[in-house]
Amino acid sequence: MDVLTPDQLPAAARLLAAGQVIAVPTPRWYMLCARAADPAATDAVFRAKQRPHTKPLLLLLDSPATAEDLFDLSVDARLLATALWPGDLALRLPWKPDAKTIAAVGSPALVGYPDGILGRLVALAGEPLAAAVCSISTPAAGEEDHPALTAAQVAAFERTRRAGIAAVVDGGICPHGRHMTIVDCPADTAARLEREGTVHARAVEAALTKPGGPHVG
């Protein structure tokens, strides 16, 4: 497994284009990323995490325009995206009827638009990535497998799990160690906070506040 610096993101983007899995830091923890449109690459992420295909991956957008192209965005979804993207907010979004869906991320899809190093990488890739936390999805009984917070922990994950990670972008220590906040955004009903994480529930409420009061389920 190669160790890259944040200045070497073009090299990481080339590895992604070649169908490889890359570990990338976020403020929360390191994520395993692959081209969303490449089934072999997304299958490698599922294998690395020992994750069942019934548990879809996160879809990371290269631009907000891609969300407009692929998903049926409600008024609430647009408010949240405008106020809180890029960042640690994920929206559960329904696909447009004519969109080419991606099996690895499910339907509706959990969609993010990241900032920082990961945001720069997905922009360089120029297409959506599929991603999941660098950890085992279902550890065996009595086994602990914490999400990787450093590049060294990613390297240990690779050694012990033979995960097939081509490279890790070393962004130092990920300080938050928490999940993204998830908001469910159906096309025709109010948004609903599904899980609070690094984005506070009050921030979600503020983004959805319209004249007459908050509009959140």
Secondary structure as the mmCIF struct_conf table of DSSP 4:
data_model
#
loop_
_struct_conf.conf_type_id
_struct_conf.id
_struct_conf.beg_label_comp_id
_struct_conf.beg_label_asym_id
_struct_conf.beg_label_seq_id
_struct_conf.end_label_comp_id
_struct_conf.end_label_asym_id
_struct_conf.end_label_seq_id
STRN STRN1 ASP A 2 LEU A 4
HELX_RH_3T_P HELX_RH_3T_P1 PRO A 6 GLN A 8
HELX_RH_AL_P HELX_RH_AL_P1 LEU A 9 ALA A 17
TURN_TY1_P TURN_TY1_P1 ALA A 18 GLY A 19
STRN STRN2 VAL A 21 VAL A 24
BEND BEND1 PRO A 27 ARG A 28
STRN STRN3 MET A 31 ARG A 35
TURN_TY1_P TURN_TY1_P2 ALA A 36 ALA A 37
HELX_RH_AL_P HELX_RH_AL_P2 PRO A 39 LYS A 49
TURN_TY1_P TURN_TY1_P3 GLN A 50 GLN A 50
TURN_TY1_P TURN_TY1_P4 HIS A 53 THR A 54
BEND BEND2 LYS A 55 LYS A 55
HELX_LH_PP_P HELX_LH_PP_P1 PRO A 56 LEU A 57
STRN STRN4 LEU A 58 LEU A 60
BEND BEND3 ASP A 62 ASP A 62
HELX_RH_AL_P HELX_RH_AL_P3 PRO A 64 LEU A 70
STRN STRN5 PHE A 71 PHE A 71
HELX_RH_AL_P HELX_RH_AL_P4 VAL A 75 LEU A 84
BEND BEND4 PRO A 86 ASP A 88
STRN STRN6 LEU A 89 LEU A 93
HELX_LH_PP_P HELX_LH_PP_P2 PRO A 94 PRO A 94
STRN STRN7 TRP A 95 TRP A 95
HELX_LH_PP_P HELX_LH_PP_P3 LYS A 96 LYS A 96
TURN_TY1_P TURN_TY1_P5 PRO A 97 ASP A 98
BEND BEND5 ALA A 99 ALA A 99
HELX_RH_3T_P HELX_RH_3T_P2 ALA A 103 VAL A 105
TURN_TY1_P TURN_TY1_P6 GLY A 106 PRO A 108
STRN STRN8 ALA A 109 GLY A 112
HELX_RH_AL_P HELX_RH_AL_P5 GLY A 116 ALA A 125
TURN_TY1_P TURN_TY1_P7 GLY A 126 GLY A 126
BEND BEND6 GLU A 127 GLU A 127
STRN STRN9 LEU A 129 VAL A 133
BEND BEND7 CYS A 134 SER A 135
BEND BEND8 SER A 137 THR A 138
HELX_LH_PP_P HELX_LH_PP_P4 PRO A 139 ALA A 140
TURN_TY1_P TURN_TY1_P8 ALA A 141 GLY A 142
HELX_LH_PP_P HELX_LH_PP_P5 HIS A 146 ALA A 148
BEND BEND9 THR A 150 THR A 150
HELX_RH_AL_P HELX_RH_AL_P6 ALA A 151 ARG A 161
STRN STRN10 ILE A 165 VAL A 169
HELX_LH_PP_P HELX_LH_PP_P6 HIS A 179 MET A 180
STRN STRN11 THR A 181 ASP A 184
BEND BEND10 ALA A 187 THR A 189
STRN STRN12 ARG A 192 ARG A 195
BEND BEND11 THR A 198 VAL A 199
HELX_RH_AL_P HELX_RH_AL_P7 ALA A 201 LEU A 208
STRN STRN13 LYS A 210 LYS A 210
TURN_TY1_P TURN_TY1_P9 PRO A 211 GLY A 212
STRN STRN14 GLY A 213 GLY A 213
#
